[in-house]
Amino acid sequence: MKTIGEIIKEKRLAKGWTTYRLGKEIGVNHATILGWEKMRSFPNALYLVDLADVFECTLDELCGRDPTKIVTKESNYERYKKHFT
């Protein structure tokens, strides 16, 4: 599974952008982008949304989640209601 840093770099390069250009697009400096790509730091939720927007992808895709493996968990109510009825 790819890290978010690898995904950010892959998507940035696919657009032909430098770290400077991506930083300008979302309002951070290029050193911040490099830190994310090298997994020294992690983008906060607002920057994740901005990255998904500029890369035209979903947050799940940006974070490396495989949509075919996402399962919904049974709610606690559904799990335990049989014990109370």
N, CA, C and O atoms as a GROMACS GRO file, in nm:
protein
  340
    1MET      N    1   0.084  -0.117   0.000
    1MET     CA    2   0.000   0.000   0.000
    1MET      C    3   0.089   0.125   0.000
    1MET      O    4   0.186   0.134   0.076
    2LYS      N    5   0.055   0.218  -0.085
    2LYS     CA    6   0.133   0.342  -0.094
    2LYS      C    7   0.103   0.433   0.024
    2LYS      O    8  -0.008   0.433   0.078
    3THR      N    9   0.203   0.510   0.062
    3THR     CA   10   0.182   0.611   0.165
    3THR      C   11   0.117   0.733   0.102
    3THR      O   12   0.120   0.750  -0.020
    4ILE      N   13   0.060   0.818   0.185
    4ILE     CA   14   0.000   0.941   0.132
    4ILE      C   15   0.107   1.027   0.067
    4ILE      O   16   0.080   1.096  -0.032
    5GLY      N   17   0.229   1.023   0.121
    5GLY     CA   18   0.339   1.100   0.061
    5GLY      C   19   0.369   1.053  -0.080
    5GLY      O   20   0.391   1.134  -0.170
    6GLU      N   21   0.371   0.922  -0.100
    6GLU     CA   22   0.396   0.867  -0.233
    6GLU      C   23   0.284   0.904  -0.328
    6GLU      O   24   0.308   0.933  -0.446
    7ILE      N   25   0.161   0.903  -0.278
    7ILE     CA   26   0.046   0.937  -0.362
    7ILE      C   27   0.049   1.085  -0.401
    7ILE      O   28   0.023   1.120  -0.516
    8ILE      N   29   0.081   1.171  -0.305
    8ILE     CA   30   0.091   1.315  -0.336
    8ILE      C   31   0.197   1.338  -0.443
    8ILE      O   32   0.173   1.410  -0.540
    9LYS      N   33   0.312   1.277  -0.426
    9LYS     CA   34   0.420   1.295  -0.523
    9LYS      C   35   0.379   1.242  -0.660
    9LYS      O   36   0.404   1.306  -0.762
   10GLU      N   37   0.319   1.125  -0.662
   10GLU     CA   38   0.276   1.063  -0.789
   10GLU      C   39   0.176   1.153  -0.861
   10GLU      O   40   0.187   1.174  -0.982
   11LYS      N   41   0.079   1.205  -0.788
   11LYS     CA   42  -0.023   1.289  -0.850
   11LYS      C   43   0.035   1.424  -0.893
   11LYS      O   44  -0.003   1.479  -0.996
   12ARG      N   45   0.128   1.477  -0.813
   12ARG     CA   46   0.193   1.604  -0.850
   12ARG      C   47   0.272   1.586  -0.979
   12ARG      O   48   0.263   1.669  -1.070
   13LEU      N   49   0.349   1.479  -0.988
   13LEU     CA   50   0.430   1.454  -1.108
   13LEU      C   51   0.342   1.426  -1.230
   13LEU      O   52   0.377   1.463  -1.342
   14ALA      N   53   0.228   1.360  -1.208
   14ALA     CA   54   0.136   1.333  -1.319
   14ALA      C   55   0.083   1.463  -1.380
   14ALA      O   56   0.052   1.468  -1.499
   15LYS      N   57   0.073   1.566  -1.298
   15LYS     CA   58   0.031   1.697  -1.349
   15LYS      C   59   0.148   1.777  -1.406
   15LYS      O   60   0.128   1.882  -1.467
   16GLY      N   61   0.268   1.726  -1.386
   16GLY     CA   62   0.386   1.798  -1.433
   16GLY      C   63   0.422   1.917  -1.346
   16GLY      O   64   0.487   2.010  -1.392
   17TRP      N   65   0.380   1.914  -1.221
   17TRP     CA   66   0.401   2.025  -1.131
   17TRP      C   67   0.526   2.004  -1.046
   17TRP      O   68   0.563   1.891  -1.013
   18THR      N   69   0.589   2.114  -1.010
   18THR     CA   70   0.697   2.113  -0.911
   18THR      C   71   0.633   2.123  -0.773
   18THR      O   72   0.513   2.148  -0.760
   19THR      N   73   0.715   2.104  -0.670
   19THR     CA   74   0.665   2.124  -0.534
   19THR      C   75   0.626   2.271  -0.513
   19THR      O   76   0.536   2.301  -0.436
   20TYR      N   77   0.696   2.360  -0.582
   20TYR     CA   78   0.663   2.502  -0.573
   20TYR      C   79   0.523   2.529  -0.629
   20TYR      O   80   0.444   2.602  -0.569
   21ARG      N   81   0.494   2.469  -0.743
   21ARG     CA   82   0.363   2.491  -0.806
   21ARG      C   83   0.250   2.434  -0.720
   21ARG      O   84   0.149   2.501  -0.701
   22LEU      N   85   0.267   2.312  -0.669
   22LEU     CA   86   0.163   2.254  -0.585
   22LEU      C   87   0.144   2.339  -0.459
   22LEU      O   88   0.031   2.363  -0.417
   23GLY      N   89   0.253   2.382  -0.402
   23GLY     CA   90   0.243   2.469  -0.284
   23GLY      C   91   0.166   2.596  -0.312
   23GLY      O   92   0.084   2.639  -0.230
   24LYS      N   93   0.192   2.656  -0.426
   24LYS     CA   94   0.121   2.778  -0.465
   24LYS      C   95  -0.029   2.750  -0.483
   24LYS      O   96  -0.113   2.831  -0.446
   25GLU      N   97  -0.061   2.634  -0.542
   25GLU     CA   98  -0.201   2.598  -0.566
   25GLU      C   99  -0.282   2.586  -0.436
   25GLU      O  100  -0.399   2.621  -0.433
   26ILE      N  101  -0.218   2.536  -0.330
   26ILE     CA  102  -0.294   2.515  -0.206
   26ILE      C  103  -0.254   2.608  -0.091
   26ILE      O  104  -0.309   2.600   0.018
   27GLY      N  105  -0.157   2.697  -0.117
   27GLY     CA  106  -0.123   2.798  -0.017
   27GLY      C  107  -0.024   2.756   0.090
   27GLY      O  108  -0.032   2.803   0.204
   28VAL      N  109   0.070   2.669   0.055
   28VAL     CA  110   0.178   2.633   0.148
   28VAL      C  111   0.311   2.647   0.073
   28VAL      O  112   0.312   2.659  -0.049
   29ASN      N  113   0.421   2.645   0.147
   29ASN     CA  114   0.549   2.656   0.077
   29ASN      C  115   0.597   2.519   0.030
   29ASN      O  116   0.546   2.416   0.074
   30HIS      N  117   0.693   2.519  -0.058
   30HIS     CA  118   0.737   2.393  -0.119
   30HIS      C  119   0.799   2.298  -0.017
   30HIS      O  120   0.793   2.177  -0.034
   31ALA      N  121   0.859   2.353   0.089
   31ALA     CA  122   0.919   2.268   0.193
   31ALA      C  123   0.811   2.185   0.264
   31ALA      O  124   0.835   2.071   0.304
   32THR      N  125   0.694   2.243   0.278
   32THR     CA  126   0.582   2.168   0.338
   32THR      C  127   0.543   2.051   0.249
   32THR      O  128   0.521   1.940   0.298
   33ILE      N  129   0.536   2.075   0.119
   33ILE     CA  130   0.504   1.967   0.024
   33ILE      C  131   0.610   1.858   0.032
   33ILE      O  132   0.577   1.739   0.038
   34LEU      N  133   0.736   1.896   0.033
   34LEU     CA  134   0.845   1.797   0.045
   34LEU      C  135   0.833   1.717   0.174
   34LEU      O  136   0.856   1.596   0.174
   35GLY      N  137   0.798   1.784   0.283
   35GLY     CA  138   0.780   1.715   0.411
   35GLY      C  139   0.670   1.612   0.404
   35GLY      O  140   0.683   1.502   0.458
   36TRP      N  141   0.560   1.645   0.336
   36TRP     CA  142   0.450   1.549   0.320
   36TRP      C  143   0.495   1.432   0.233
   36TRP      O  144   0.468   1.316   0.265
   37GLU      N  145   0.562   1.464   0.123
   37GLU     CA  146   0.603   1.358   0.032
   37GLU      C  147   0.704   1.262   0.096
   37GLU      O  148   0.707   1.143   0.064
   38LYS      N  149   0.786   1.314   0.185
   38LYS     CA  150   0.887   1.231   0.252
   38LYS      C  151   0.837   1.178   0.386
   38LYS      O  152   0.913   1.116   0.461
   39MET      N  153   0.710   1.202   0.416
   39MET     CA  154   0.644   1.154   0.537
   39MET      C  155   0.708   1.207   0.665
   39MET      O  156   0.706   1.140   0.769
   40ARG      N  157   0.765   1.326   0.657
   40ARG     CA  158   0.817   1.391   0.778
   40ARG      C  159   0.705   1.460   0.854
   40ARG      O  160   0.713   1.482   0.975
   41SER      N  161   0.600   1.492   0.780
   41SER     CA  162   0.481   1.554   0.839
   41SER      C  163   0.361   1.507   0.758
   41SER      O  164   0.376   1.437   0.658
   42PHE      N  165   0.244   1.546   0.802
   42PHE     CA  166   0.121   1.499   0.739
   42PHE      C  167   0.026   1.618   0.719
   42PHE      O  168   0.013   1.700   0.809
   43PRO      N  169  -0.039   1.628   0.603
   43PRO     CA  170  -0.131   1.739   0.582
   43PRO      C  171  -0.252   1.730   0.675
   43PRO      O  172  -0.304   1.621   0.700
   44ASN      N  173  -0.295   1.845   0.725
   44ASN     CA  174  -0.416   1.844   0.809
   44ASN      C  175  -0.539   1.824   0.720
   44ASN      O  176  -0.528   1.818   0.597
   45ALA      N  177  -0.654   1.815   0.783
   45ALA     CA  178  -0.778   1.785   0.710
   45ALA      C  179  -0.808   1.889   0.603
   45ALA      O  180  -0.854   1.854   0.494
   46LEU      N  181  -0.784   2.016   0.632
   46LEU     CA  182  -0.813   2.120   0.532
   46LEU      C  183  -0.723   2.107   0.411
   46LEU      O  184  -0.768   2.125   0.297
   47TYR      N  185  -0.596   2.076   0.434
   47TYR     CA  186  -0.505   2.060   0.320
   47TYR      C  187  -0.534   1.930   0.244
   47TYR      O  188  -0.514   1.924   0.122
   48LEU      N  189  -0.582   1.828   0.313
   48LEU     CA  190  -0.621   1.705   0.242
   48LEU      C  191  -0.734   1.735   0.143
   48LEU      O  192  -0.732   1.686   0.030
   49VAL      N  193  -0.830   1.815   0.186
   49VAL     CA  194  -0.940   1.854   0.097
   49VAL      C  195  -0.887   1.935  -0.021
   49VAL      O  196  -0.926   1.912  -0.135
   50ASP      N  197  -0.797   2.029   0.007
   50ASP     CA  198  -0.738   2.110  -0.101
   50ASP      C  199  -0.662   2.022  -0.199
   50ASP      O  200  -0.671   2.041  -0.320
   51LEU      N  201  -0.586   1.926  -0.147
   51LEU     CA  202  -0.510   1.835  -0.234
   51LEU      C  203  -0.604   1.752  -0.321
   51LEU      O  204  -0.581   1.737  -0.441
   52ALA      N  205  -0.709   1.700  -0.260
   52ALA     CA  206  -0.806   1.621  -0.338
   52ALA      C  207  -0.869   1.707  -0.447
   52ALA      O  208  -0.892   1.659  -0.558
   53ASP      N  209  -0.897   1.832  -0.415
   53ASP     CA  210  -0.956   1.922  -0.516
   53ASP      C  211  -0.860   1.946  -0.632
   53ASP      O  212  -0.900   1.934  -0.748
   54VAL      N  213  -0.734   1.981  -0.602
   54VAL     CA  214  -0.642   2.012  -0.712
   54VAL      C  215  -0.605   1.886  -0.792
   54VAL      O  216  -0.575   1.894  -0.911
   55PHE      N  217  -0.608   1.771  -0.726
   55PHE     CA  218  -0.576   1.647  -0.798
   55PHE      C  219  -0.700   1.581  -0.857
   55PHE      O  220  -0.691   1.479  -0.926
   56GLU      N  221  -0.818   1.641  -0.830
   56GLU     CA  222  -0.945   1.590  -0.882
   56GLU      C  223  -0.963   1.442  -0.847
   56GLU      O  224  -0.988   1.358  -0.933
   57CYS      N  225  -0.949   1.414  -0.718
   57CYS     CA  226  -0.967   1.276  -0.671
   57CYS      C  227  -1.044   1.280  -0.539
   57CYS      O  228  -1.071   1.387  -0.484
   58THR      N  229  -1.078   1.163  -0.489
   58THR     CA  230  -1.148   1.155  -0.361
   58THR      C  231  -1.046   1.154  -0.248
   58THR      O  232  -0.927   1.128  -0.269
   59LEU      N  233  -1.092   1.183  -0.128
   59LEU     CA  234  -1.005   1.174  -0.011
   59LEU      C  235  -0.959   1.030   0.011
   59LEU      O  236  -0.845   1.006   0.049
   60ASP      N  237  -1.049   0.935  -0.012
   60ASP     CA  238  -1.011   0.794   0.001
   60ASP      C  239  -0.896   0.760  -0.093
   60ASP      O  240  -0.799   0.695  -0.054
   61GLU      N  241  -0.907   0.804  -0.217
   61GLU     CA  242  -0.800   0.777  -0.314
   61GLU      C  243  -0.670   0.844  -0.271
   61GLU      O  244  -0.563   0.784  -0.281
   62LEU      N  245  -0.680   0.968  -0.225
   62LEU     CA  246  -0.562   1.041  -0.182
   62LEU      C  247  -0.493   0.972  -0.063
   62LEU      O  248  -0.371   0.972  -0.052
   63CYS      N  249  -0.574   0.914   0.024
   63CYS     CA  250  -0.519   0.848   0.143
   63CYS      C  251  -0.483   0.702   0.118
   63CYS      O  252  -0.439   0.632   0.209
   64GLY      N  253  -0.502   0.656  -0.005
   64GLY     CA  254  -0.461   0.520  -0.040
   64GLY      C  255  -0.560   0.412  -0.003
   64GLY      O  256  -0.524   0.294   0.002
   65ARG      N  257  -0.685   0.449   0.024
   65ARG     CA  258  -0.786   0.349   0.058
   65ARG      C  259  -0.841   0.286  -0.069
   65ARG      O  260  -0.871   0.355  -0.166
   66ASP      N  261  -0.852   0.156  -0.067
   66ASP     CA  262  -0.909   0.082  -0.178
   66ASP      C  263  -1.060   0.075  -0.159
   66ASP      O  264  -1.107   0.011  -0.065
   67PRO      N  265  -1.138   0.141  -0.246
   67PRO     CA  266  -1.283   0.144  -0.226
   67PRO      C  267  -1.349   0.007  -0.231
   67PRO      O  268  -1.460  -0.009  -0.180
   68THR      N  269  -1.285  -0.090  -0.291
   68THR     CA  270  -1.344  -0.223  -0.297
   68THR      C  271  -1.329  -0.298  -0.164
   68THR      O  272  -1.394  -0.400  -0.142
   69LYS      N  273  -1.243  -0.247  -0.076
   69LYS     CA  274  -1.221  -0.314   0.052
   69LYS      C  275  -1.284  -0.239   0.169
   69LYS      O  276  -1.266  -0.279   0.284
   70ILE      N  277  -1.356  -0.133   0.141
   70ILE     CA  278  -1.420  -0.057   0.248
   70ILE      C  279  -1.549  -0.128   0.287
   70ILE      O  280  -1.637  -0.150   0.205
   71VAL      N  281  -1.557  -0.162   0.413
   71VAL     CA  282  -1.678  -0.226   0.463
   71VAL      C  283  -1.736  -0.138   0.572
   71VAL      O  284  -1.664  -0.070   0.645
   72THR      N  285  -1.866  -0.139   0.581
   72THR     CA  286  -1.930  -0.062   0.687
   72THR      C  287  -1.943  -0.151   0.809
   72THR      O  288  -1.980  -0.267   0.799
   73LYS      N  289  -1.913  -0.095   0.922
   73LYS     CA  290  -1.923  -0.170   1.046
   73LYS      C  291  -2.067  -0.165   1.095
   73LYS      O  292  -2.137  -0.065   1.079
   74GLU      N  293  -2.108  -0.274   1.154
   74GLU     CA  294  -2.241  -0.281   1.213
   74GLU      C  295  -2.246  -0.182   1.329
   74GLU      O  296  -2.153  -0.175   1.410
   75SER      N  297  -2.353  -0.106   1.336
   75SER     CA  298  -2.364  -0.009   1.445
   75SER      C  299  -2.375  -0.083   1.578
   75SER      O  300  -2.419  -0.198   1.584
   76ASN      N  301  -2.336  -0.016   1.684
   76ASN     CA  302  -2.347  -0.076   1.817
   76ASN      C  303  -2.492  -0.113   1.848
   76ASN      O  304  -2.518  -0.217   1.909
   77TYR      N  305  -2.584  -0.029   1.805
   77TYR     CA  306  -2.726  -0.060   1.827
   77TYR      C  307  -2.762  -0.192   1.762
   77TYR      O  308  -2.822  -0.278   1.826
   78GLU      N  309  -2.728  -0.209   1.636
   78GLU     CA  310  -2.761  -0.333   1.565
   78GLU      C  311  -2.694  -0.454   1.628
   78GLU      O  312  -2.751  -0.563   1.633
   79ARG      N  313  -2.572  -0.435   1.675
   79ARG     CA  314  -2.496  -0.545   1.732
   79ARG      C  315  -2.556  -0.592   1.864
   79ARG      O  316  -2.558  -0.712   1.892
   80TYR      N  317  -2.605  -0.499   1.945
   80TYR     CA  318  -2.648  -0.535   2.080
   80TYR      C  319  -2.799  -0.536   2.101
   80TYR      O  320  -2.845  -0.576   2.208
   81LYS      N  321  -2.877  -0.495   2.003
   81LYS     CA  322  -3.022  -0.486   2.025
   81LYS      C  323  -3.086  -0.620   2.056
   81LYS      O  324  -3.187  -0.627   2.126
   82LYS      N  325  -3.028  -0.727   2.004
   82LYS     CA  326  -3.085  -0.860   2.030
   82LYS      C  327  -3.081  -0.895   2.179
   82LYS      O  328  -3.161  -0.977   2.225
   83HIS      N  329  -2.990  -0.835   2.253
   83HIS     CA  330  -2.978  -0.863   2.395
   83HIS      C  331  -3.082  -0.789   2.478
   83HIS      O  332  -3.102  -0.821   2.595
   84PHE      N  333  -3.147  -0.689   2.418
   84PHE     CA  334  -3.241  -0.607   2.493
   84PHE      C  335  -3.384  -0.617   2.444
   84PHE      O  336  -3.471  -0.543   2.490
   85THR      N  337  -3.411  -0.706   2.351
   85THR     CA  338  -3.547  -0.719   2.300
   85THR      C  339  -3.604  -0.854   2.333
   85THR      O  340  -3.718  -0.884   2.298
   0.00000   0.00000   0.00000
